[in-house]
């Protein structure tokens, strides 16, 4: 896969180096799991900390599917 460049907002979570989208998604999930941001009751929801809130356009909680769409807005191909 062709590497994509995260913008500064997303780089705070996954790092600033260009990486394939699959690796970017893996790093994002590693961050979510490490910080226990997956909602305990509704597992498809992601609770945002300060870093992720910036990526999620200020939203406190998003679904996994919405997260993918929001993250795409922070990638320079």
Secondary structure, DSSP 8 states (H G I E B T S, - for coil): --EEEE-HHHHHHH-SS-EEHHHHHHHHHHHHHHTT-B-SSSTTEEE--HHHHHHTTT-SEEEHHHHHHHHHTTEE-
